[in-house]
Amino acid sequence: DFAALREQGTKIKDHGIKNLGHYLQQFEKNAQANGAIVHWARDGKEASQIVMDICRQKKAKSVTRSKSMLGEEIGLPDALDNSEIKRVETDLAEHIIQLACETPSHIIWPALHKTREQVIELFKKHHKEQAESEAVEDLVKSARVELRQKFLNADVGITGANFLLADSGSICTVTNEGNAELTATPPKTQIVTAGIEKIVPSMAHAMPLLRLLVRSATGADITQYTTFHNGPKRQGDADGPDDYHIVLVDNGRTKMLLEEDMAEMLRCIRCGACMNHCVVYKHIGGHAYGGTYPGPMGSVLTPVFDGLDRSKNLAHSCTLNGKCQEVCPVNIPLPTMLRTWRAKSWQRGHETVASRFGIKSFIRLATLPSVYRLSTKIGVKFMRILSKNGWIKRMPLAGAWTKNRDMPAPASTTFMQQYAQKQKNKKAHEGKIS
C-alpha cells in the first residue's frame, strides 16, 4: 500500500525535522557511547577539511570511498585528488565515472550516461586484468578483481549514511554491491559523512523509510545490502575499524529549516524517483544542471548550496507538470518550491533586463487574444521554415538551446487551431449520430 506507506514516511520525516535538535543530540550521545568520534561541520568546506585532517592524522596513503552524494556536495573527491592521498571509488558506477574523470549524472546510477561500449574502452585502458569478454558479467568481474585488493589495502574507508538512528547512535548504509561494507570493514579507520536531515528517531522509524527508498529508487523490495554500523571494532570482534568518525554536515540545511517554503525539502531520502519521471531530465541529462544534484530535487537544492543568483535558470527549466511530486515517496511539493524560486528570483532582481522585458511583453500579448493567436500562427510557420527533417538546428532568440541540442519542430498548426478543429469534428460527429 504505497499511499499509506508514503503518508507514514512523510510523517516520520516531518517529525524528525521538527525535532531536529533533540534527535541530533540524542544521536551524538549514543554514537559516542558506541565509541564513535562525532564532528560537526557548518558547511561543505569545513566538512571536507575535517575528513582530510583525519586522513592526514592517520597518515593515509589510500582511501576507499563508498558512493555518497553528500561527499560530492562537500567537494570531497576534489579535495582528495588535490592531496597526496589516492582516492578509490568503490561503487561500480562511481568507479566508471572516476576512470572517465567525470561527475555523476544521476544520484542512484551515476554512470547512467555511459554506454557499454564506452565502459569497455575505459576498462581496457585502466584495468590490469582485462575482461574475458565484452559481456556485462565479465566486465563486472574485471572491476571486482581491480578493486578487491584496493579494499584490503586502504588505510581509511569513507562512507555516507542513508539514515542516522537517534536511539542507538547507529548509521545505516544501503547498497546493491556490498561496497559500503568492504569500505567500512577492512581499513583501520572509518569516516562517515552525513547530512543532519538523515536523522530518524529509531529502527522502527527507519524501516518504513527503507521500504520507500528501495521501492522508489530501484523498484525492488529491499536492497542486497542494508547494514547498520555501530561504532569501531569491539573486543572479540573478528574485524572492523579501530577508529570510527562521524561528520555531521549542515551546509544550508538549518537555513532551509528556517525558511518555511523550503523546509519540506529536508524530507528528501535521495531515491532519485523525481528525476526518473522528469521530462526535462530525460532530454538533457544530469550534467546539464551544473550542480551536485540533478533533476527536480537538484533544481530546488542547488540555489541553497550555490546561491540563487548563480542557479536561477534551474527553476525556469521545469515544465511544472507535477510528475515529480506524484512519485516522490515523501510527498515533497517540488513544483511549488520551483515556483517559489522563480518568484524569489524575480523579486530579488536576478533576471536579466531582456528576460524581464520578454516576460512583461508576453503578459501584454497574452491579454490580447486575437494578437496572441496571430503571433503564434506566424511563429509556427517561421519555425517550420527553419526546420529540417523534423528538427531545428539554429533559431534566433533560442541560441542557448540550439547551441547544445536540436529543437523539435512544432506541429503544422497551433494548439488553438487544433482545438478548434477538434471541437468542429466533435460537433459534426454528434450531428451525424442525432
C-alpha positions as CSV (number, residue, x, y, z in Angstrom):
1,D,0.0,0.0,0.0
2,F,2.2,2.8,-1.3
3,A,-0.2,5.6,-0.4
4,A,-0.4,4.6,3.3
5,L,3.4,3.9,3.5
6,R,4.1,7.3,1.8
7,E,1.9,9.1,4.3
8,Q,3.7,7.3,7.2
9,G,7.1,8.2,5.7
10,T,6.2,11.8,5.3
11,K,5.1,12.0,9.0
12,I,8.3,10.3,10.2
13,K,10.5,12.8,8.3
14,D,8.4,15.8,9.3
15,H,8.6,14.7,13.0
16,G,12.4,14.3,12.7
17,I,12.8,17.7,11.1
18,K,10.6,19.4,13.6
19,N,12.6,17.9,16.5
20,L,16.0,18.0,14.7
21,G,18.0,19.5,17.6
22,H,16.7,16.9,20.1
23,Y,17.3,13.9,17.9
24,L,20.8,15.0,16.8
25,Q,21.9,15.5,20.4
26,Q,20.5,12.0,21.2
27,F,22.3,10.6,18.3
28,E,25.6,12.2,19.2
29,K,25.3,10.9,22.8
30,N,24.6,7.3,21.7
31,A,27.1,7.3,18.9
32,Q,29.8,8.4,21.4
33,A,28.7,5.7,23.8
34,N,29.3,3.2,20.9
35,G,32.9,4.5,20.6
36,A,32.4,7.0,17.7
37,I,34.1,10.4,17.5
38,V,31.4,12.9,16.3
39,H,32.3,16.0,14.3
40,W,30.1,18.9,13.3
41,A,30.5,20.9,10.1
42,R,28.8,24.1,9.3
43,D,29.4,23.9,5.5
44,G,30.9,21.8,2.8
45,K,34.4,23.3,3.1
46,E,34.6,22.6,6.8
47,A,33.3,19.1,6.4
48,S,35.8,18.3,3.7
49,Q,38.6,19.8,5.8
50,I,37.6,17.6,8.8
51,V,37.8,14.5,6.6
52,M,41.2,15.5,5.2
53,D,42.6,16.3,8.6
54,I,41.6,12.8,9.9
55,C,43.2,11.1,6.8
56,R,46.4,13.0,7.3
57,Q,46.5,12.3,11.0
58,K,46.3,8.6,10.1
59,K,49.0,9.1,7.5
60,A,46.7,7.6,4.9
61,K,48.1,6.8,1.5
62,S,45.0,5.2,0.1
63,V,41.3,5.9,0.8
64,T,38.3,3.8,-0.4
65,R,35.0,5.7,-0.8
66,S,31.5,4.2,-1.0
67,K,29.1,6.2,-3.1
68,S,27.8,9.3,-1.3
69,M,26.2,12.3,-2.9
70,L,27.0,14.3,0.3
71,G,30.7,13.6,-0.5
72,E,30.2,15.1,-3.9
73,E,28.3,18.0,-2.3
74,I,31.1,18.9,0.0
75,G,33.8,18.6,-2.7
76,L,35.5,15.6,-1.1
77,P,36.6,13.9,-4.4
78,D,38.4,17.1,-5.5
79,A,40.0,17.6,-2.0
80,L,41.4,14.0,-2.1
81,D,42.6,14.3,-5.7
82,N,44.4,17.6,-4.8
83,S,46.2,15.9,-2.0
84,E,48.9,13.2,-1.7
85,I,46.2,10.6,-0.9
86,K,45.0,8.2,-3.5
87,R,41.2,8.1,-3.9
88,V,39.5,4.8,-4.9
89,E,35.8,4.9,-5.7
90,T,34.3,1.5,-4.9
91,D,30.7,1.7,-6.3
92,L,30.8,0.2,-9.8
93,A,29.2,3.2,-11.5
94,E,31.4,5.6,-9.5
95,H,34.4,3.5,-10.5
96,I,33.5,4.0,-14.1
97,I,33.0,7.8,-13.5
98,Q,36.4,8.1,-11.8
99,L,38.1,6.3,-14.7
100,A,36.4,8.7,-17.1
101,C,37.3,11.8,-15.0
102,E,33.6,12.8,-14.9
103,T,31.0,13.6,-12.3
104,P,27.8,11.6,-11.6
105,S,24.8,12.2,-13.9
106,H,22.3,10.5,-11.6
107,I,22.2,10.1,-7.8
108,I,21.4,6.4,-7.9
109,W,23.0,5.4,-11.3
110,P,26.0,7.8,-11.6
111,A,27.1,6.4,-14.9
112,L,23.7,6.4,-16.5
113,H,25.0,8.4,-19.4
114,K,27.7,5.9,-20.3
115,T,27.2,3.2,-22.9
116,R,28.5,-0.3,-22.6
117,E,31.0,0.3,-25.4
118,Q,32.4,3.4,-23.5
119,V,32.8,1.3,-20.4
120,I,34.6,-1.4,-22.3
121,E,37.1,1.1,-23.6
122,L,37.7,2.5,-20.1
123,F,38.2,-0.9,-18.6
124,K,40.6,-1.9,-21.4
125,K,42.6,1.3,-20.8
126,H,42.8,1.2,-17.0
127,H,42.3,-2.4,-15.7
128,K,45.3,-4.6,-15.2
129,E,43.3,-7.7,-15.7
130,Q,41.2,-7.5,-18.8
131,A,37.7,-8.8,-19.0
132,E,37.4,-12.3,-20.6
133,S,34.7,-11.0,-22.9
134,E,32.6,-7.9,-23.5
135,A,29.6,-9.4,-21.7
136,V,28.3,-7.4,-18.7
137,E,29.1,-10.3,-16.3
138,D,32.8,-10.3,-17.4
139,L,33.0,-6.5,-17.2
140,V,31.7,-6.7,-13.6
141,K,34.2,-9.4,-12.8
142,S,37.0,-7.3,-14.2
143,A,36.0,-4.4,-11.9
144,R,35.8,-6.8,-8.9
145,V,39.3,-8.0,-9.5
146,E,40.6,-4.5,-10.0
147,L,39.0,-3.2,-6.7
148,R,39.3,-6.2,-4.3
149,Q,43.0,-5.6,-3.3
150,K,42.4,-1.9,-3.0
151,F,39.6,-2.6,-0.5
152,L,42.1,-4.7,1.6
153,N,45.0,-2.2,1.3
154,A,43.1,1.0,2.1
155,D,44.1,3.0,5.2
156,V,40.8,4.8,5.5
157,G,37.3,4.0,4.4
158,I,34.8,6.8,3.8
159,T,31.1,6.0,3.6
160,G,27.9,8.0,3.6
161,A,24.7,7.3,5.6
162,N,21.2,6.7,4.3
163,F,19.8,7.1,7.9
164,L,21.1,8.1,11.3
165,L,19.3,6.3,14.2
166,A,19.0,8.6,17.2
167,D,18.1,6.0,19.8
168,S,21.1,3.7,19.1
169,G,23.7,6.0,17.5
170,S,23.8,3.7,14.5
171,I,24.2,4.7,10.9
172,C,22.6,2.8,8.0
173,T,24.0,2.2,4.6
174,V,22.1,0.8,1.6
175,T,23.9,-0.7,-1.4
176,N,23.4,-3.4,-4.0
177,E,27.1,-4.3,-4.3
178,G,28.4,-4.6,-0.8
179,N,30.9,-1.9,-1.4
180,A,29.9,0.1,1.7
181,E,30.6,-3.0,3.9
182,L,34.0,-3.5,2.2
183,T,34.8,0.2,2.5
184,A,33.9,0.2,6.2
185,T,35.3,-3.1,7.4
186,P,39.0,-3.7,6.3
187,P,40.5,-0.2,6.9
188,K,41.7,0.7,10.3
189,T,39.7,4.0,10.2
190,Q,36.2,4.6,9.0
191,I,34.8,8.0,8.4
192,V,31.0,8.6,7.9
193,T,29.8,11.8,6.3
194,A,26.1,12.5,6.7
195,G,23.7,15.4,6.3
196,I,21.9,16.3,9.5
197,E,18.5,15.8,7.9
198,K,19.2,12.0,7.7
199,I,18.2,11.6,11.4
200,V,15.3,9.3,12.4
201,P,14.2,8.5,15.9
202,S,14.6,4.8,15.9
203,M,14.9,1.5,14.0
204,A,11.1,1.3,13.9
205,H,11.0,4.6,12.0
206,A,13.9,3.7,9.7
207,M,12.2,0.6,8.3
208,P,9.3,2.3,6.6
209,L,11.7,4.8,5.0
210,L,13.9,1.9,3.9
211,R,11.0,0.3,2.1
212,L,10.1,3.6,0.5
213,L,13.7,4.3,-0.5
214,V,14.3,1.0,-2.2
215,R,10.8,0.9,-3.9
216,S,11.2,4.4,-5.3
217,A,14.9,4.0,-6.3
218,T,15.0,0.6,-8.0
219,G,11.6,-0.9,-7.8
220,A,12.8,-3.7,-5.5
221,D,11.5,-4.9,-2.1
222,I,14.9,-4.4,-0.4
223,T,18.4,-3.8,-1.5
224,Q,21.1,-6.6,-1.5
225,Y,22.9,-5.0,1.5
226,T,21.3,-3.0,4.2
227,T,23.8,-2.6,7.1
228,F,23.6,-0.8,10.4
229,H,27.1,0.3,11.6
230,N,27.5,0.7,15.4
231,G,31.0,2.1,16.0
232,P,34.5,0.7,16.0
233,K,35.7,-2.9,16.5
234,R,35.0,-4.2,20.0
235,Q,36.8,-6.8,22.0
236,G,36.0,-10.2,20.4
237,D,35.0,-8.8,17.0
238,A,36.7,-10.5,14.1
239,D,37.0,-7.3,12.1
240,G,36.1,-3.7,11.8
241,P,37.8,-0.3,12.1
242,D,39.8,0.7,15.2
243,D,38.8,4.4,14.7
244,Y,35.3,5.5,13.8
245,H,34.4,9.1,12.9
246,I,31.0,10.6,12.1
247,V,31.0,14.0,10.4
248,L,27.5,15.6,10.6
249,V,27.1,18.3,7.9
250,D,24.8,21.3,7.9
251,N,25.7,23.1,4.7
252,G,22.5,25.1,4.3
253,R,20.1,22.6,5.9
254,T,19.3,24.7,9.0
255,K,18.8,27.7,6.7
256,M,16.2,25.6,4.8
257,L,14.6,24.6,8.1
258,L,14.1,28.3,9.0
259,E,12.6,29.2,5.6
260,E,9.1,27.7,5.7
261,D,8.8,27.4,1.9
262,M,12.0,25.2,1.8
263,A,11.7,23.1,4.9
264,E,9.8,20.3,3.2
265,M,12.8,19.6,1.0
266,L,14.6,18.2,4.1
267,R,12.3,15.2,3.8
268,C,14.2,14.0,0.7
269,I,15.6,10.5,1.1
270,R,17.7,10.7,-2.1
271,C,15.8,8.0,-4.1
272,G,16.0,9.7,-7.5
273,A,12.4,9.0,-8.4
274,C,11.7,12.6,-9.3
275,M,14.4,12.7,-12.0
276,N,13.4,9.3,-13.3
277,H,10.0,10.8,-14.2
278,C,11.2,14.3,-15.2
279,V,10.7,15.1,-18.9
280,V,13.4,17.7,-18.8
281,Y,16.0,15.4,-17.2
282,K,15.2,12.7,-19.7
283,H,16.0,15.1,-22.6
284,I,19.1,17.0,-21.2
285,G,20.7,14.5,-18.8
286,G,22.1,15.2,-15.3
287,H,25.3,17.1,-16.2
288,A,23.3,20.0,-17.8
289,Y,22.0,21.0,-14.3
290,G,25.5,22.1,-13.4
291,G,25.2,21.2,-9.7
292,T,25.8,18.2,-7.4
293,Y,22.1,17.1,-7.6
294,P,20.4,17.0,-11.0
295,G,16.7,16.8,-11.8
296,P,13.8,18.4,-9.9
297,M,15.4,17.9,-6.5
298,G,18.6,19.4,-7.8
299,S,16.7,22.4,-9.1
300,V,15.4,23.1,-5.6
301,L,18.7,22.3,-3.7
302,T,21.3,23.9,-5.9
303,P,20.1,27.5,-5.2
304,V,20.5,26.7,-1.5
305,F,24.1,25.5,-1.9
306,D,25.3,27.7,-4.8
307,G,23.1,30.8,-4.4
308,L,20.0,31.7,-6.4
309,D,21.9,34.3,-8.4
310,R,24.1,31.6,-9.9
311,S,21.4,29.0,-10.4
312,K,18.2,30.9,-11.2
313,N,17.8,29.2,-14.6
314,L,17.2,25.8,-13.0
315,A,13.7,26.7,-11.7
316,H,12.8,28.1,-15.1
317,S,13.8,24.8,-16.8
318,C,10.9,23.0,-15.2
319,T,7.6,22.3,-17.1
320,L,5.7,22.2,-13.8
321,N,3.8,19.0,-14.9
322,G,3.8,17.7,-11.3
323,K,5.1,14.2,-12.1
324,C,8.0,14.6,-9.6
325,Q,5.7,15.3,-6.7
326,E,3.4,12.5,-7.8
327,V,6.1,9.9,-7.5
328,C,8.0,11.3,-4.5
329,P,7.9,8.8,-1.7
330,V,7.7,11.5,1.0
331,N,5.4,13.9,-1.0
332,I,7.7,16.8,-1.4
333,P,5.9,19.7,-3.3
334,L,8.7,20.2,-5.8
335,P,6.7,22.2,-8.4
336,T,5.5,24.6,-5.7
337,M,9.1,25.0,-4.5
338,L,10.3,25.7,-8.0
339,R,7.6,28.3,-8.4
340,T,8.8,29.8,-5.2
341,W,12.4,30.1,-6.5
342,R,11.1,31.7,-9.7
343,A,9.2,34.3,-7.6
344,K,12.3,35.0,-5.4
345,S,14.5,35.3,-8.5
346,W,12.1,38.0,-9.9
347,Q,11.7,39.8,-6.6
348,R,15.5,39.9,-6.0
349,G,16.2,41.3,-9.4
350,H,18.2,38.3,-10.6
351,E,16.5,38.1,-14.0
352,T,18.2,39.9,-16.9
353,V,16.8,43.0,-18.4
354,A,16.0,41.1,-21.6
355,S,14.1,38.4,-19.5
356,R,12.1,41.0,-17.6
357,F,11.2,42.8,-20.8
358,G,10.3,39.5,-22.5
359,I,8.0,38.4,-19.6
360,K,6.3,41.8,-19.5
361,S,5.8,41.7,-23.2
362,F,4.3,38.2,-23.0
363,I,2.0,39.3,-20.3
364,R,0.8,42.2,-22.5
365,L,0.5,39.9,-25.5
366,A,-1.5,37.2,-23.6
367,T,-4.1,39.8,-22.6
368,L,-4.9,40.4,-26.3
369,P,-6.3,37.1,-27.6
370,S,-6.5,38.0,-31.3
371,V,-3.0,39.4,-31.4
372,Y,-1.7,36.4,-29.4
373,R,-3.3,33.9,-31.8
374,L,-1.9,35.7,-34.8
375,S,1.6,35.8,-33.3
376,T,1.5,32.0,-32.6
377,K,0.4,31.3,-36.2
378,I,3.3,33.3,-37.6
379,G,5.7,31.8,-35.0
380,V,4.7,28.2,-36.0
381,K,5.2,28.9,-39.7
382,F,8.5,30.6,-39.1
383,M,9.8,27.6,-37.0
384,R,8.6,25.2,-39.7
385,I,10.6,27.1,-42.3
386,L,13.8,26.8,-40.1
387,S,13.3,23.0,-39.5
388,K,14.8,20.2,-41.5
389,N,13.7,16.5,-41.1
390,G,11.7,17.5,-38.0
391,W,14.5,19.3,-36.1
392,I,15.7,22.9,-35.8
393,K,19.5,23.2,-35.5
394,R,19.6,27.0,-35.2
395,M,16.9,29.6,-34.3
396,P,17.0,33.3,-33.4
397,L,16.4,34.0,-29.7
398,A,16.9,30.3,-28.9
399,G,20.7,30.1,-29.2
400,A,21.2,28.9,-25.6
401,W,19.1,25.8,-26.5
402,T,20.3,25.1,-30.0
403,K,24.0,25.6,-29.0
404,N,24.0,22.2,-27.3
405,R,21.0,20.3,-28.8
406,D,18.5,20.4,-31.7
407,M,14.9,21.7,-31.1
408,P,12.0,19.6,-32.2
409,A,10.0,21.2,-34.9
410,P,6.4,22.2,-33.9
411,A,3.2,20.8,-35.4
412,S,2.0,22.5,-38.6
413,T,-0.9,24.2,-36.7
414,T,-1.1,25.9,-33.3
415,F,-2.8,24.4,-30.2
416,M,-5.8,26.7,-30.6
417,Q,-6.2,25.7,-34.3
418,Q,-6.0,22.0,-33.3
419,Y,-8.5,22.6,-30.5
420,A,-10.9,24.4,-32.8
421,Q,-10.7,21.7,-35.4
422,K,-11.3,19.0,-32.7
423,Q,-14.4,20.8,-31.5
424,K,-15.6,21.1,-35.1
425,N,-15.1,17.4,-35.7
426,K,-16.9,16.6,-32.4
427,K,-20.0,18.7,-33.4
428,A,-20.1,17.1,-36.8
429,H,-19.9,13.6,-35.3
430,E,-22.7,14.4,-32.8
431,G,-24.8,15.8,-35.7
432,K,-24.4,12.5,-37.6
433,I,-25.5,10.5,-34.6
434,S,-28.6,12.6,-33.9
